[in-house]
Amino acid sequence: MQLVYQTDLPQELLDLYNENVEKGTRPGLSEISGVLRKELQRHGTVFVIIDALDECDESTIKRVLRELCKGQSNVNVMVTSRQVTPNTDLFFESRILQIVPTAEDTRLYIERRFADEPSIQRQIGRDAAFRRQIVDLIVERSQGM
């Protein structure tokens, strides 16, 4: 979790961090929520981005979103996920934009990664046919992921 702005970290957050480092523990959701709520109140409009929501279990997602938005009208949340579970009530008043990459999007991404990754270049070498075969197989198996 990151709150990005042009000032120093709040003392309360630093204290929470240091206290937990000393104890070898992790802060609880209520402790984190309290600090976060105070920070959210200090700003006019806040945009929160939660990435890879699909990697969390649903009960954790519900708790975090409830805590994040509790009493906050200045919070805008953007969530990325491979898919939104149809039976969830988390986004009942939200706009959902489904973005699915085409095979060409995936192909371009893989080819750029190959070009930017020296270890892959060493493994594949200059064998264009082998490289094309690998890219084709990845594109085929990814099926829009």
N, C-alpha and C positions, 0 to 999 in steps of 0.2 A: 504494500500500500504506500503510495507516495502522494503528498500534497505539495504541488509545485507552485512556488511563487518567489518573489524577489526579496524575502526577508529571512532572518535567522529562524531556526527551528524553535518552537515554543518551549519554554523552560519545563512546563508540565510534561511534555512528550519526552524530553531528555531525562527528566527524573524517573518517569515510568520505565524507560529503556534501561537506565543505569541500575535501578532497583532490581529489575528482572535479570540483568547480566550478573549482578552480585549473587543472587539467589540461585542462578542456573535454571530459571523458570521462564515461562512465556506468559505475557499478560493475557487476562481473560477478555472475552468479548465486551463485557460491561466496562472494563477499564479503558479499552481502546475506544469504545463508543463514546464514553464521557469526554475524552480528550478530543476526539474527532468532532463531536457536536459543538464544543467550545470554539474550535477552529472554524467550523462552518459558519458560526454566528458572526465571526469577525469579518467575513467577506460578503459582498453584495450578491454576486451570482457565482455559483460553484459548479464546475463540470467534473464529474467523476467518471472514469473509464474503468470498467471491470472486464478484463480479458479472460477468455477461456472459461466461461461460466459452466460449460458442459463438463469440465473436469472436477466440479464440486458436487457433493451430494445435495439433493433438494432441500433437506432440512437446514443445512448450512447456508445455502443460497437465501432461503426465506429469512433466516435470522439476520444475516448481514444486511439484506436490503431493507428489512423492517427497521433495524437500528440506524441505518444510514439515512433513511427518509423520515424518521420519527420527528414530527414537529418542524420539519425543515421545508420551507416553500422556495428557498433559493437554490435547491440542489437539482441539477440535471444529470441524469445517469445514462451513460451509453454502455451497452453490454455487447461483447462479442461472444459468439458461441457457434459451434458447428451446427447445432439445431436447437430450437426451443421445443421443449416437451409439450405436446398439445394439451395435456391434462393439467398443466400448471396454471395457477391463478396469479402468478407474479406480475404478469404484464397485461392485465385485463384492460387497462386504459392507455396502453402504450402503442406507439407506432412501431411496426416490425418491418424491417427491410431485409429481405432474403437476398443474399449475394452468393451466387454459385459460380465458381470459375469455369470457363469453358476449357476444353481440351487444349486449345491454343494458349490460354493463360497459363495453364500448368506447364505446358511445353516450354514457354518462354522463361518461366521461373526456374525450371530445372536446368535449362541450358545456361542461364546466367549464373546459377550456383556452381555449375561445373566450371565455367570460365573463371569464376572468382576464387575457386578453392584449389590451391596448389597440390594438395594431397590427392585430390581426384584426378587432376591433370597427370600426375605421376603414374597413377594406377591405370588410367585409360590410355595415356600416351596420345599419339596423333592418329589413332585408328578411328576415323570418322564413322565407319560402318558399325563398329562396336559401340561407339558413343551413341549413335542413332538408335541402335537396338535397345540400349539401356533406357534412354529417354522414352522411347515408344512403350516399353514395358511399364515404366513408372506411370506414364500418362494413362495407359489402359487400366492399371490397377487402382489408380487414385479415384476414379469415378466421381469427379467434382468435389473432392474433399479439399 
